[in-house]
Amino acid sequence: MTTETTPGGWTVLDRETGVLTRSYDFRRNAQSSCFVARMGNGQLVVVSPPTGLDEAAYAELSAFGDVGAIVANNGFHHLGQPAWRARFPNARAFAPAAAIGRIKKQNPAAGELEPLEGLTSLLGSDVGIREVPNTRMGESWVWARTRAGHAWYVSDVLANMPTLPPKQPVRALFWATRSAPGYRPFNLALLAICKDRRGALGLLRDDLKARPAAAVVPAHGDLLLAGDVAGDTDRAVARGL
């Protein structure tokens, strides 16, 4: 898949279909990624809305459409909600049902959130979202059809971190749970989020078989854009089964 990077930091996976991503700092020395796709109604859905954007970044995104939905993909990825809701007051905000209570406690400024089931009617036929059952704080993943195939946002289920975090005790936790380095299940997050880790990975594997990945955006770690992305992703999932 051929991509472009805008001056404001967006990686455009497919300009025609409005599929983008970007990384952002959510705390010191810690990064996450967001995912944007154009829904069936022509508006954009922003998943894991990034913190700390400048005016240039917002202006670049506006060229792809108006933001109509802002999604916390699980109970962790909510820090950008206040800024994005202030910026786009007409957008609807969503989260997995199991995440809503936690987000209200952790981030009252995020405001009221609708369950993800209310989002599905907006997405259209080329964008989809899966709410993972049997979780402690909600989890979901998203796919969007591009001209090169499906682009995936795999949330905190898979990670692709090239190295272990540098500082203890986080480094030890990532090593002990086999969450890094490399493309693999993000076991540390899955232990916190999912009651049935294997069930979540099995469901992801089934969804990926139905919509083979041409690009994968993990919430944490490097994009996968080249080579056998679908095969590499299946093998990464299989490591946790």
N, C-alpha and C positions, 0 to 999 in steps of 0.2 A: 504494500500500500504506500503510495506517495503522499507525503504530507507537506504542509507549509507552516511556518511559525510567524505570527504577526509581530510587529514591533512591540505591542503591549503584552506579549507573552502567551497568547493562545496558540495551541497546536490544532490546526484545522485538519481533521481526518477526512472530511468530505465537504467542500464548500457548497456544492449544489444541494445536498440534503441537510445541511446545517448541523453537522456533527463535529464537536470540538471537545478539547480537554485542556487543562492546564494544572500545573502543580502550584501549591501555595504552602506557606509556613503557618502551622496552627499553634506552635509554640517554638521556643528556641531550639534550633537544630532538629526539628521534627517537621516533616512534610507530608502532605496528603495530596490527592488529586480529585478534581471535579470532573463531571461529564455533562455535556450539553447535547441535546438533540432537538430537531424540529418536529413538533407534534402534528397530528392530522389536521388541527385547526389553524396551522401556520405559526403558532406561537412556540416559544422555546420552553423546554423543561430543563431546569438546572439541578443536577444531583450533587449533593455535598457542596453547597455553595461556598466558594472560597472567601477567606478573610483577607483584608488588607489591599483590596484592589484600588487602583487609582482611576482617575477620570478617563484616561486614555483606554484602559482595559474595558471599562463599561461601554465606551463609545464604539470600540471595535466590535463588541458583541452585538450592539444594537443593529449593526448592518445585516445580521443574520435573522433578525426578527425581534418582536417584543417578548419579554419574559412573561409567561403565563402560569408557570408552576415552579415551585421551589421545594426540593425534596431533601429531607434528612433520611439517608438510606438506612441508617440504624440509630441506636441510642447514643452513639459517639459523635456522629458527623452533623452536628447542629450549630457549631459556633458561628457560622456565617449567616444564620437565619435572620438575626436582627437587622444587619446592614442591608441585606437583600430585600427584606420586606419593607424597610423604609424607602429603599430606592424604587421598588416596584409595588406600590400599595395595592394595585389591582390584581396582582398575582395571587393565586391560591397556594397555600403551604400544606405539605403532606409529610407523613412519616408512617412507618409500620405501626400497627395498632399497639404492639407490645413495647414500642419505643416512646410513645407519647407521654406516658406518666413520668418516665425518667427525664425526658427533655424538659418537661415543665418544672421539675425540681432542680435540675442542673442549670437551666438557662431560662428563667422566667421571661426574659426579654424576647425569646423566640416567638412568643405569642401562641395563639390557638392553632392547633394543627389538625388537619383532617386525616382520617385513615386512608391508606394507599388505595383502597378499593374505589374511592371516589375519583382517582386519577385515571383509571383505565379507559373511561369513556372519552377522555381528551386526547389520548395518545395516537389513535389512528392505527392503521395496519402495518406501518413500518417501524414502529417503536413499541417495545414491550417491557414490562417490569414483573418480576416475580417476588412475592412476599414469602419469605421462608417460614414454614410452620415450626412450632415447638421451640421457641427461642426465649431467652430471658429478657432481652432488651431490643428485640426486633432486628431483622436483617433483610436485605433485598439486593437483587442485582438487576441490571438494565441492559437491553440490547437495542441496537438501531441498525436498520438496513442502510448500507452505503452502496455506491456503484461498484466497489471492490468486494462486497460481501458484508457480513455482519460485524459491527464494532460492538464490543462488550465492555461494560463496567462491572467488574466482579466484586466490588465493595471490599469488605474485610475477609472474604472467604479465601482468596488467593493473594499472595504478595510476591513481589519480584525485587527484593533488595539485594544488591550486589555484594554487600558486606554486612557483617554483624554491626550493630550500633557500637560506637567507640567506648561508651562509659558504662561502668557498673552501677547498679545491679541490672540495668536493662539488658546489657550485653549477655549476662548469664541467663536471663529469662528467655531471650531469643534462642540462645544455644540449647538450653535444656528442653525447650518445646519444639525444636527443629523448625523454627519460623523463618530462619535465614541462615546462610546466604542462599541466593538462587530463587528460582521460580517454583513455588511450592504452596501448600496450604498454609494459611496464616494461623497456625495452631494456637498461638497465644491469644489472639482475638477470638477465635472460635471457642476456646475454653470459657471465655467470659460471656460470649453471646449465645451460643447454641446449646440446648439441652441434648440434642442428637447431632453430633458433629458429622458422623458418617452419613446420616440421613440427608443432611444439608449438602454434603459433597456429592452424594449420589444424585440428588435432584439437579444440582448444577451440571453434572455430567450428562444427564438426560437432555437438559435444555440445550447444552452445547452441541450435542449430536443432532438435534433438530435444526439448529442454526449455527453451522460451523463458523468459528471465529476467523475473521481476516485481520482483526486488530483487537487487542485486549488492553484495557486500562485498569490496572489494580489501584485500589485506593492508596496503597503504599508501595512505592517502588517504581521501576522503570516500565515504560510502555513496551508492548510487544507488537511490532509492526512488520517484521521481515522474517523470511524463512518459513518453516512449517508451524505457523502460529496455532492452527487447530490441533495438530498433533502434539506440539509442546504443551498445550493447555490440557489436553486429555491426559498426558503423562503426569503433569503436575497434580491434577485432581486425583489420579490413581495412587499417588504417593500417600494419600490420606485415607484410602479405603482398605 
